[in-house]
Structure formats: C-alpha cells, structure tokens
C-alpha cells in the first residue's frame, strides 16, 4: 500500500472515529433534553393539580393564571394565593405525584409572610431504604405572596436512569470505535515494523554477502596452481581475506554486542583512563580514516580523566560514533575527539564534518532500526542499531548524551560522564 493511501486511511479513520463519537454525544444530549422536557411537563401538570385541590379544599374560587414557576432545573415555586396548611399540602403532593407516576424524592417549604422566610416542611423519600439527607435552604420568590417551593434533589439522576440504556449503548459503541481505532494504529505499526525488518534483513544480507564474496573469490585464486610461484599475489589475497574477515567479524560483534546489552542486568564496571583509552582508539582507527583521505584529531584537555565504565561496551560506543562519522561524509572525514572537564563532569565530544542531522530527527535517531534517508549516498549500509546501542550504553552507565547538528554542517555528540570519586564496584 502506498504512503499516500496509508495517510488517507489514517485521516479517514480519525474523522470516522471523531464523527461517531460526536454523533453519539449529540444523540445522548437530544435524549437527555427530551426526557428533561417530558419530566418538566409531568411536574408542571402535577403541581397545577395540587393548586386546584388546595383551592377546592380552601373553598376559594380559582383565578386563571399559571401558578407554577420553574426557578431552576430542580426547584419550582408554586403560587397558591391563599393560606397553605403544611400537612394538607404534603398529602396532596404525595397523592398527585403517585397519580402522575412521578417517582422522585422531594423536599418542600412554605413561605411565611410574617417572618419573610421559607419555612422548611419535610423531605419525602419514596424509597424507605435511603438515608434522609439534611434539609437545604430554599430561596424566596418575590413575585408571589402565598406560595410554596418544591425541590427535587434526584431529578438529574432520574433522567439519566431513564436513558440508561441509550447511555450504556453509546458507551459500548464509543469503546468499540476506540478499540478499532487502536487496532488500526497497531496494524500500521506492525506494517512499519515489517518494513523495517525487511530493510534490516536486506542490509544484513548485503553486509555479510560482500565480504564473503571477496573471501570466496580470493580463495579461488589462491587455489590455482600457477599462483604458487607468485608470493606477492599470495600475500595480497591473504591480506584481502584477512581484511574482509575482520569486517565480517566486526559486523557480527556489533549485533551480538547489542543483544548482550539488552540481556545484561549489571555492567562489568572497571576504572578506565579515558585519555589512554582514546589514544588506543586513535591508533586502531586512524589508518581506516586515512584510507578515505581523512584524519582523526585528539584534543585531550580534561584535567580529570578517570571514569567507571564497562570496557567492552564503551569500546563499542566509541567505535559506533566514529564509524558513523566515517560513513556519513561526502568529503574526506575530519573527526575531532575532545575531552574537557569541570568540578562534576567529564565531557567527551565527537565532532565531524559529515552530512549532519536535521533537528526533527535528533530524538528519533536513538530508536532501534531507525535510519535517516542518506540522499545521494547510496553505498551507506547499516542496521539502524548503532545509535540505539550508543544510547542504551549511555543510559545503563547513568551518563547523558546530547547532539548539536544541522543538515550539511556536521555533528557534535557530547557524552557527559560523572567524575570518578570512589571505587567502581
């Protein structure tokens, strides 16, 4: 599948998931508002009926006006315009709510003209197993003189209970949608890993096949009868076999070193003289750099240079960084290895004149199998393990690594190492 098709699939999936969730939220809101309006109408009708019964009980002629005012979503003020008996009011409320099938607990209070306060009446609990809550202070309403207030504390919960099925189904659908979204992400991730795996296998094949082909070709020539009389040629092809075998061995050691690092739980730390170590690295690798018409420069300025390190992994770390500097250079490689120090840390810098790394890749380069496109350098092969290996070594040593680089301006990798203060045990 082409990358454009994958991007379209991801975009379509995101839009679909957001659309489904938005529609579900919308329908839930519509259902909630519908149940809310229906309950409000039932309460309005019931309270109006209570007013009519109070008028009949007080033998007062009814005046045609709307006596019910909804002060807030769960608090109503009911104008009776006449004396209200609390016990009679409570009786009418309970009976009327039963007739209207309003299964809601409620509290009521009656306005007292003499004290200018709402006098709390009672809290009616339909479910006797519930604990009676403390009464609340119900606000007054200045437009009426003889009125009572009624409060429904469980009104919202009741509405949600009535649409519980819709709520549950919406939740299930959203969970299923998110699951499929996650499944798409996993599938795309697995596809990416498969591509990386194929790339690594191809690179492994190339890295191993090239030196093996050179070795086989050299051995074929050495097996010919006429070469016995040409010791110079024998030496030449023997040198080719040795070089190619060493190249093959270094690739195998790099992969095995990565595997060993992942499985090791404790490093084999020992005291290392950093400057002496870097001098030995210089002697081993300088010839390789000179073959490409380049050079390595040592600038060892650290006043403190004793560190605690696993010599095997630390050697691989340095070789990986220098190998990268050599491989990713259009011009003859110029590599500067520098040390400086302060009171707490030693700073080990590797500076080169290579292609450089764009800032957007500075964090990604440490991921396993990640490789940056090398543009017009087509002969650069690798497994995408080198810098991941470097990062893991640094992390296991509790050091820190940083990078200063930009495209076409080379790179500076800096490793910050704590100064050795005690034994390395």
C-alpha positions in Angstrom: 0.0 0.0 0.0 1.4 3.4 -1.0 2.2 6.0 1.7 -0.5 8.4 0.3 -3.1 5.7 0.7 -2.0 5.0 4.3 -2.2 8.7 5.2 -5.7 8.8 3.6 -6.7 5.7 5.6 -5.4 7.2 8.9 -7.1 10.5 8.2 -10.4 8.8 7.2 -10.2 6.6 10.4 -9.6 9.7 12.6 -12.5 11.6 11.0 -14.8 8.5 11.3 -14.0 8.0 15.0 -14.4 11.7 15.8 -17.7 11.7 13.8 -19.1 8.6 15.5 -18.3 9.9 19.0 -19.7 13.3 18.1 -23.0 11.8 16.8 -23.3 9.6 20.0 -22.7 12.7 22.2 -25.3 14.6 20.2 -28.0 11.8 20.4 -27.3 11.4 24.1 -27.8 15.2 24.6 -31.0 15.0 22.5 -32.4 12.1 24.5 -31.5 13.8 27.8 -33.2 17.1 26.8 -36.3 15.1 25.6 -36.5 13.2 29.0 -36.0 16.5 30.8 -38.8 18.3 28.9 -41.1 15.3 29.5 -40.4 15.3 33.2 -40.8 19.0 33.5 -44.3 18.8 31.8 -45.3 16.0 34.2 -44.2 18.0 37.2 -45.9 21.2 35.9 -49.2 19.3 35.4 -48.9 17.6 38.9 -48.2 20.9 40.7 -51.1 22.6 38.9 -53.3 19.8 40.0 -52.1 20.3 43.6 -53.0 24.0 43.4 -56.5 23.1 42.2 -57.0 20.7 45.1 -55.8 23.4 47.6 -58.3 25.8 46.1 -61.1 23.3 46.4 -60.1 22.5 50.0 -60.0 26.2 51.0 -63.2 26.8 49.0 -61.6 29.6 47.1 -62.6 30.4 43.6 -59.8 29.6 41.1 -58.3 32.5 39.1 -57.0 31.6 35.7 -53.2 32.1 35.7 -50.2 29.8 35.6 -49.3 29.2 39.3 -46.1 27.2 38.6 -42.8 28.9 38.1 -39.6 26.9 37.5 -37.0 28.7 39.4 -34.1 26.3 38.4 -33.9 22.9 36.8 -34.7 21.1 40.1 -36.6 23.8 42.1 -40.2 25.0 41.5 -42.2 27.8 43.1 -46.0 27.3 43.2 -48.3 30.3 43.8 -51.4 29.4 45.8 -52.5 32.9 46.7 -54.1 31.7 49.9 -53.4 30.1 53.2 -51.4 26.8 53.0 -51.6 24.0 55.5 -48.4 22.0 55.5 -50.0 18.6 56.3 -52.7 19.1 53.6 -50.0 20.3 51.1 -47.8 17.2 51.8 -50.8 14.9 51.4 -51.8 16.4 48.0 -48.2 16.4 46.8 -47.8 12.7 47.6 -51.1 11.6 46.1 -50.8 13.7 43.0 -47.2 12.5 42.3 -48.4 8.9 42.6 -51.2 9.6 40.1 -48.8 11.2 37.7 -46.2 8.4 38.2 -43.5 10.8 39.3 -41.1 8.6 41.2 -39.0 11.3 42.7 -38.0 12.2 46.2 -38.7 15.8 47.0 -38.4 18.5 49.7 -40.8 21.3 50.2 -41.0 24.6 52.1 -43.8 27.2 52.6 -43.3 31.0 52.5 -44.2 32.7 55.8 -45.3 36.3 55.3 -44.7 37.3 59.0 -41.1 36.2 59.1 -40.4 36.7 55.4 -38.7 33.3 55.3 -39.2 30.0 53.7 -40.3 27.6 56.4 -38.9 24.1 55.8 -41.7 21.5 55.5 -40.4 17.9 55.0 -38.3 15.6 52.9 -40.4 12.9 51.3 -38.4 9.7 50.5 -40.2 7.2 48.3 -37.5 4.6 48.8 -37.5 3.9 52.5 -34.1 2.3 52.3 -32.5 5.6 51.5 -30.9 7.8 54.2 -32.7 11.1 54.8 -30.4 13.9 53.8 -30.1 17.2 55.7 -32.6 19.9 54.5 -31.5 22.7 52.2 -32.4 26.3 52.3 -34.9 27.1 49.5 -34.7 30.6 48.0 -37.7 33.0 48.2 -39.6 34.3 45.2 -40.6 38.0 45.4 -43.4 37.8 42.7 -45.7 35.7 44.9 -47.2 36.2 48.4 -48.7 32.8 49.3 -46.6 30.1 47.8 -44.6 27.0 48.4 -41.3 25.8 47.0 -40.5 22.2 46.0 -37.1 20.8 45.3 -36.2 17.5 43.6 -32.6 16.5 44.7 -32.5 13.3 42.5 -34.0 14.8 39.3 -30.8 14.6 37.2 -30.1 11.0 38.3 -33.7 10.0 37.5 -33.4 11.4 33.9 -30.1 9.6 33.4 -31.7 6.4 34.7 -34.5 6.7 32.2 -32.0 6.9 29.3 -29.5 4.5 30.9 -29.9 2.0 28.0 -29.0 4.7 25.5 -26.2 5.8 27.7 -24.8 2.2 28.0 -25.1 1.5 24.3 -23.4 4.8 23.4 -20.6 4.0 25.8 -20.2 0.5 24.3 -20.2 1.9 20.8 -17.6 4.5 21.7 -15.4 1.8 23.3 -15.7 -0.4 20.3 -14.9 2.5 18.0 -11.8 3.4 20.0 -10.8 -0.3 20.0 -11.0 -0.4 16.2 -9.0 2.9 16.1 -6.4 1.3 18.3 -6.4 -1.8 16.1 -5.7 0.4 13.0 -2.8 2.0 14.8 -1.4 -1.4 15.8 -1.8 -2.8 12.3 0.0 0.2 10.8 2.7 -0.1 13.4 3.2 -3.7 12.7 3.4 -2.9 9.0 6.1 -0.4 9.7 8.0 -2.9 11.8 7.6 -5.4 9.0 9.1 -2.9 6.5 12.0 -2.2 9.0 12.6 -5.9 9.4 12.8 -6.4 5.6 15.2 -3.5 5.4 17.4 -4.9 8.2 17.4 -8.3 6.6 18.4 -6.8 3.2 21.2 -4.8 4.9 22.3 -7.8 6.8 22.5 -9.8 3.5 24.5 -7.0 1.9 26.9 -6.6 4.8 27.6 -10.3 5.0 27.5 -11.1 1.3 30.0 -8.5 0.2 33.0 -9.7 2.4 32.0 -13.4 1.9 32.1 -12.9 -1.9 35.5 -11.2 -1.6 36.8 -14.1 0.6 35.5 -16.8 -1.8 37.0 -15.0 -4.8 40.3 -14.7 -3.1 40.3 -18.4 -2.0 39.5 -19.4 -5.6 42.5 -17.5 -6.9 44.7 -19.0 -4.1 43.6 -22.5 -5.2 45.0 -22.1 -8.7 48.3 -23.9 -9.4 50.2 -21.1 -11.0 49.9 -18.7 -8.0 52.4 -20.8 -6.0 55.2 -19.1 -7.9 53.9 -15.6 -7.1 54.4 -15.0 -3.3 53.4 -11.3 -3.7 50.0 -12.2 -5.1 49.5 -14.8 -2.4 50.3 -12.2 0.3 47.9 -9.7 -1.4 44.9 -12.1 -1.5 45.7 -13.3 2.0 45.5 -9.7 3.1 42.1 -9.3 1.4 40.8 -12.4 3.1 42.0 -11.0 6.5 40.5 -7.6 5.9 37.2 -8.9 4.8 37.0 -11.5 7.6 37.7 -8.7 10.1 34.9 -6.6 8.5 32.6 -9.6 8.8 33.6 -10.2 12.4 33.1 -6.6 13.4 29.5 -6.7 12.0 28.8 -9.9 13.9 30.3 -8.4 17.1 28.2 -5.3 16.7 24.9 -7.3 16.5 26.0 -9.7 19.3 27.1 -6.7 21.4 23.6 -5.2 21.0 22.0 -8.4 22.0 24.3 -8.8 25.0 23.5 -5.2 26.2 19.7 -5.9 26.1 20.2 -9.1 28.2 22.7 -7.8 30.7 21.4 -6.6 34.1 24.6 -5.3 35.5 27.6 -3.8 33.7 31.1 -5.0 34.4 32.5 -1.7 35.6 36.2 -1.0 36.0 38.4 2.0 36.2 39.3 3.4 32.8 41.9 6.0 32.0 39.9 7.9 29.4 42.9 9.5 27.7 44.9 6.3 27.4 41.8 4.6 26.0 41.2 7.3 23.4 44.9 7.0 22.3 44.4 3.3 21.7 41.2 4.0 19.7 43.1 6.6 17.7 45.9 4.1 16.8 43.3 1.5 15.8 41.1 3.7 13.6 43.3 6.4 12.3 44.6 4.1 9.5 40.9 3.4 8.4 40.2 7.1 8.3 43.4 7.8 6.3 42.3 5.3 3.7 39.5 7.8 2.9 42.0 10.7 2.9 40.7 11.9 6.2 42.2 12.3 9.7 41.3 12.0 13.4 42.5 14.7 15.8 42.7 14.2 19.6 42.2 17.2 21.8 42.5 15.9 25.3 42.0 18.8 27.8 40.2 17.2 30.7 42.0 17.6 34.0 40.1 14.6 35.4 40.1 11.6 33.1 39.4 8.5 35.3 36.0 7.0 34.7 34.0 3.9 35.6 32.9 2.1 32.5 32.3 -1.3 31.0 35.3 -1.5 28.7 33.7 -3.8 26.2 30.5 -1.8 25.7 32.3 1.6 26.0 34.7 0.5 23.2 31.7 -0.4 21.0 30.2 3.0 21.8 33.2 5.0 20.6 33.6 2.8 17.5 30.0 3.2 16.6 30.2 7.0 16.8 33.4 7.2 14.8 32.1 4.7 12.2 29.0 6.9 11.7 31.3 9.9 11.2 33.2 8.0 8.5 30.2 6.5 6.7 28.2 9.7 6.5 30.8 12.0 5.0 30.7 13.3 1.4 34.2 14.7 1.8 37.2 13.1 3.4 36.2 12.6 7.1 37.6 15.1 9.6 37.0 13.8 13.1 37.9 15.6 16.3 37.7 13.7 19.7 37.8 16.2 22.5 37.7 15.9 26.3 37.0 18.7 28.8 36.0 18.7 32.5 34.7 20.7 35.3 34.2 20.0 39.0 31.5 17.4 38.5 31.7 16.0 34.9 33.9 15.0 32.1 32.7 15.9 28.6 33.6 13.6 25.8 32.9 15.2 22.4 32.9 13.6 18.9 32.9 16.3 16.2 32.8 15.5 12.4 32.3 17.3 9.1 29.6 14.8 7.9 26.2 15.3 6.4 24.7 16.4 9.7 21.3 15.6 11.1 18.2 17.7 10.8 16.7 18.8 14.1 13.5 16.9 13.6 15.5 13.6 13.7 17.5 14.4 16.9 15.3 12.3 19.1 14.4 9.6 16.6 18.0 8.6 15.8 18.2 6.7 19.0 15.3 4.4 18.2 16.1 0.8 17.2 16.2 0.2 13.4 15.6 3.9 12.7 17.7 5.1 9.7 17.7 8.6 8.1 17.5 8.7 4.3 21.0 9.4 3.1 20.1 11.3 0.0 22.7 10.8 -2.8 24.9 8.5 -0.6 23.7 5.1 -1.9 26.5 2.9 -0.6 25.8 3.5 3.1 24.5 0.3 4.7 23.6 -0.4 8.2 21.1 -2.0 10.5 19.8 1.1 12.4 21.3 -0.3 15.6 24.4 1.9 16.1 23.0 4.9 17.8 20.4 2.9 19.6 23.2 0.9 21.0 25.1 4.0 21.9 22.1 5.5 23.7 21.5 2.3 25.7 25.1 2.1 26.8 25.0 5.7 27.9 21.7 5.1 29.8 23.0 1.9 31.5 26.1 3.8 32.7 23.8 6.6 34.0 25.5 9.1 31.7 23.9 11.6 29.4 24.3 12.2 25.7 23.4 15.3 23.6 23.7 16.3 20.0 24.4 19.5 18.2 23.8 19.1 14.4 22.1 20.5 11.4 22.0 19.4 7.8 25.3 19.8 5.9 27.0 21.2 9.0 28.4 18.1 10.6 27.6 16.7 14.1 28.8 17.0 17.6 27.9 14.2 20.0 28.7 15.0 23.6 28.7 12.4 26.4 28.6 13.8 30.0 30.3 11.4 32.4 30.4 11.9 36.2 34.0 12.2 37.6 35.1 9.1 39.4 35.1 9.7 43.2 35.2 6.1 44.5 35.7 2.5 43.5 33.8 1.2 40.6 32.2 -1.7 42.5 
